Amino acid sequence: EDKVVQSPLSLVVHEGDTVTLNCSYEVTNFRSLLWYKQEKKAPTFLFMLTSSGIEKKSGRLSSILDKKELFSILNITATQTGDSAVYLCAVEWSSGGSNYKLTFGKGTLLTVNP
Amino acid sequence: DGGITQSPKYLFRKEGQNVTLSCEQNLNHDAMYWYRQDPGQGLRLIYYSQIVNDFQKGDIAEGYSVSREKKESFPLTVTSAQKNPTAFYLCASSPRTGHQPQHFGDGTRLSIL
């Protein structure tokens, strides 16, 4: 079964709207959760979260992690057409020992219309 | 500028043919990774390498092979045993395994002729 689940899978909004993207996970030995933005090619790094309740912010984007409820949200305020992309959530975890791996969710396709 | 270069951008494979995707990095990273991305799917790990001359299978290694003879290079061969190779392939690197975030190349899109 999927260890990292993103919702919604796709979303269409108008410029200026605020969106919230969700990522829930179920893994052993969690270490970190990462958000990436993928436009056409290479995913680009947005945030890495390791501690619960501490918001990370970059311009109009912000993200927070809840390690008790096992989820994270990515907020984008005052959306622009340039925010249109696939947003990927990835969780770093280990099945035991020090061998950590990164598992990605399916992504959320965000379309921002003018 | 430091980064990851993947080539070619587009690649076509005939039935029964092996093809090799190139990945080169000049970030001086120890760890390198290959992912496969299908439409509507997340990235799935094919192989990763923590150090030169060492590599491990990821979640979907069947039908693929890799080598790591140099720190900068981590080529992926899609063999004829991979029955559904059409996908977008992404190479990534990080200073060492378990050290995030990973940096990604621009990808290679592989199609079957």
HADDOCK unambig.tbl for C-alpha pairs under 7 A between the chains (distance, minus, plus):
assign (segid A and resid 41 and name CA) (segid B and resid 106 and name CA) 4.88 0.50 0.50
assign (segid A and resid 41 and name CA) (segid B and resid 107 and name CA) 6.20 0.50 0.50
assign (segid A and resid 42 and name CA) (segid B and resid 104 and name CA) 5.48 0.50 0.50
assign (segid A and resid 42 and name CA) (segid B and resid 105 and name CA) 5.55 0.50 0.50
assign (segid A and resid 42 and name CA) (segid B and resid 106 and name CA) 4.48 0.50 0.50
assign (segid A and resid 42 and name CA) (segid B and resid 107 and name CA) 6.54 0.50 0.50
assign (segid A and resid 43 and name CA) (segid B and resid 104 and name CA) 6.31 0.50 0.50
assign (segid A and resid 45 and name CA) (segid B and resid 101 and name CA) 6.87 0.50 0.50
assign (segid A and resid 100 and name CA) (segid B and resid 98 and name CA) 5.37 0.50 0.50
assign (segid A and resid 101 and name CA) (segid B and resid 98 and name CA) 6.79 0.50 0.50
assign (segid A and resid 104 and name CA) (segid B and resid 42 and name CA) 5.51 0.50 0.50
assign (segid A and resid 104 and name CA) (segid B and resid 43 and name CA) 5.70 0.50 0.50
assign (segid A and resid 105 and name CA) (segid B and resid 42 and name CA) 5.14 0.50 0.50
assign (segid A and resid 106 and name CA) (segid B and resid 40 and name CA) 6.25 0.50 0.50
assign (segid A and resid 106 and name CA) (segid B and resid 41 and name CA) 4.53 0.50 0.50
assign (segid A and resid 106 and name CA) (segid B and resid 42 and name CA) 3.73 0.50 0.50
assign (segid A and resid 107 and name CA) (segid B and resid 42 and name CA) 6.02 0.50 0.50
